[in-house]
Amino acid sequence: MMRAMERIAIRAKLPLRYSQGFNPRPILSLPCPRPVGVATRDDVLVLALDAPVSAHALPASLNAQAPEGLSFLEAALLPEKQTSVQPTRVEYEAPVESQRIGAVEERIQTLQNEDAWIVERRQKPRRGKQNDPPRTKGLDVKPMIAELSLAEGRLRFACIPHEEKWAKPSEILHLLGLHQPEAAAGVVRTKLCHD
């Protein structure tokens, strides 16, 4: 995805700032990378520029070079010295098969009455212990979920950071008994809020 963003920005002839060194590259970032297999309708691209560009004209310049299905909707200048944006809320949705709707509704109701939503998260191997069996640790994701609902066959949930951690869409699906590959394949990030 980053290579595609680089190509679009270069073809748009923007005054991109480049990294130093043997293989200079445009300085750009996607501050909230999507989990593998999750589609998105909302994302943020941060570009470093060497000259001023009209924020109003920037989306049109990028859209003229973007492939079909990719649209740049708006642009804004970051305050001086701010080089990135931090997500504060990420919203997702996924279809739920009709035969699973009752079970998912029941599970959501059960979760609302529980004090903690514990998921098992794989731990990084300790230094020098890469060949040891993978370790997992229980993590309470309830404080990381701002919204969880099911309506008209669509599961909607919103994640927020808690102690610099985020719940993963796959963990939410697992909590609801939707750990089948087809459920994960339908997850779409619908909104990305940032400061």
C-alpha positions in Angstrom: 0.0 0.0 0.0 2.8 2.4 0.8 4.4 1.9 -2.6 1.1 2.7 -4.3 0.8 5.9 -2.2 4.3 6.9 -3.2 3.6 6.4 -6.9 0.3 8.4 -6.7 2.1 11.3 -4.9 5.0 11.3 -7.3 2.8 11.2 -10.4 0.8 14.1 -8.9 4.0 16.1 -9.0 3.8 17.2 -5.4 6.9 18.9 -3.8 7.6 15.8 -1.7 10.3 15.8 1.0 12.6 12.8 0.6 14.6 10.8 3.1 18.4 11.1 3.2 20.8 8.3 2.3 21.6 5.9 -0.5 18.0 5.2 -1.6 16.0 8.4 -0.9 12.2 7.8 -0.7 9.3 10.2 -0.2 8.5 10.7 3.4 4.9 9.6 4.0 3.0 7.4 6.4 -0.3 5.7 7.1 -0.5 6.3 10.8 -3.2 3.7 11.5 -2.3 0.6 9.5 -5.2 -1.8 8.8 -5.1 -5.3 10.2 -4.3 -7.9 7.6 -7.4 -8.8 5.5 -9.4 -5.8 6.7 -10.8 -3.5 4.0 -11.2 0.2 4.6 -13.5 3.1 3.6 -11.5 5.6 5.7 -7.8 6.1 6.1 -5.3 8.8 6.7 -2.2 9.5 4.7 0.5 11.9 6.0 2.8 13.5 3.5 5.9 15.6 4.2 6.3 18.4 1.6 9.1 20.8 0.8 6.9 23.6 -0.4 3.4 24.9 0.4 0.5 23.2 -1.4 -3.1 24.3 -1.2 -5.0 21.9 1.1 -8.1 22.6 -1.0 -6.4 21.5 -4.3 -4.5 18.5 -2.9 -7.3 15.9 -3.1 -7.9 16.7 -6.8 -4.2 16.4 -7.6 -4.0 13.0 -5.9 -7.3 11.7 -7.3 -6.2 12.5 -10.8 -3.4 9.8 -10.3 -5.3 7.4 -8.1 -6.6 4.0 -9.4 -10.3 3.4 -9.7 -11.8 2.7 -6.3 -9.4 4.9 -4.3 -10.5 8.5 -3.5 -8.8 11.3 -1.5 -11.6 13.2 0.1 -10.0 16.0 2.0 -6.7 17.5 3.1 -5.5 19.6 6.0 -2.2 21.0 7.1 -0.8 19.7 10.3 0.3 22.2 12.9 4.0 23.1 12.7 6.3 20.4 14.1 3.5 17.8 14.1 4.6 15.0 11.8 1.8 12.5 12.3 -1.8 12.0 13.6 -2.9 9.7 16.4 -6.1 7.7 16.0 -8.5 8.2 18.8 -11.4 5.9 17.6 -11.7 3.3 14.8 -15.0 2.0 13.7 -15.6 -1.3 11.9 -18.5 -3.3 10.6 -19.0 -6.8 9.3 -21.9 -8.8 7.9 -23.3 -11.6 10.1 -24.9 -14.6 8.4 -28.6 -14.9 9.1 -28.3 -18.2 10.9 -25.8 -16.7 13.3 -27.7 -13.5 14.2 -29.5 -15.0 17.2 -26.4 -16.4 18.7 -24.4 -13.2 18.2 -27.2 -11.0 19.7 -27.3 -13.3 22.7 -23.5 -13.2 23.1 -23.5 -9.4 22.9 -26.1 -9.3 25.7 -24.0 -11.7 27.8 -20.8 -9.6 27.3 -22.6 -6.4 28.3 -23.1 -8.0 31.7 -19.6 -9.2 32.2 -16.9 -7.1 34.0 -14.1 -8.1 31.7 -13.7 -9.4 28.1 -10.6 -11.5 28.2 -8.9 -12.5 25.0 -5.6 -14.5 24.6 -3.0 -12.4 22.9 0.3 -13.9 21.6 3.4 -12.4 23.3 6.5 -11.5 21.5 9.3 -14.0 22.1 11.8 -13.0 24.7 15.3 -12.1 23.6 17.2 -15.2 22.7 14.1 -17.4 23.1 12.7 -17.2 19.5 12.7 -21.0 19.3 10.5 -21.5 22.5 6.8 -22.3 22.0 4.6 -19.2 21.5 3.4 -17.6 24.8 0.0 -16.0 25.2 -1.3 -13.6 27.9 -4.9 -12.8 28.8 -5.9 -9.2 28.0 -9.2 -7.4 28.9 -10.4 -5.7 25.8 -13.6 -4.3 27.3 -12.1 -0.9 28.0 -11.0 -0.8 24.4 -14.5 -1.1 22.9 -16.6 2.0 22.8 -19.5 0.5 20.9 -20.7 -3.0 20.1 -24.0 -3.6 18.3 -25.8 -5.7 15.8 -28.6 -4.4 13.6 -30.0 -5.4 10.2 -27.5 -8.2 9.9 -24.5 -5.9 10.4 -22.1 -6.1 13.3 -20.7 -2.7 14.3 -18.0 -2.0 16.8 -15.7 0.9 17.7 -12.3 0.6 19.2 -10.5 3.1 21.3 -7.0 3.0 22.9 -6.6 2.0 26.5 -3.1 2.2 28.1 -1.7 2.5 24.5 -3.3 -0.8 23.5 -6.0 -1.4 20.9 -8.4 -4.4 20.5 -8.0 -6.2 17.3 -11.0 -6.9 15.0 -10.2 -10.6 15.1 -10.4 -10.6 18.9 -13.8 -9.0 18.9 -15.1 -11.6 16.3 -13.6 -14.4 18.5 -15.4 -13.1 21.6 -18.7 -13.2 19.6 -18.1 -16.8 18.3 -17.4 -15.5 14.8 -13.9 -16.9 14.3 -14.6 -18.5 11.0 -12.5 -17.2 8.0 -15.6 -15.9 6.2 -16.5 -13.7 9.1 -13.0 -12.2 9.3 -13.0 -11.6 5.5 -16.1 -9.4 5.7 -14.6 -6.8 8.2 -14.4 -3.3 6.9 -13.0 -0.2 8.7 -15.6 2.4 8.2 -14.3 5.4 10.1 -11.0 6.6 11.5 -11.2 9.5 14.0 -8.0 11.2 15.0 -6.8 14.2 17.0 
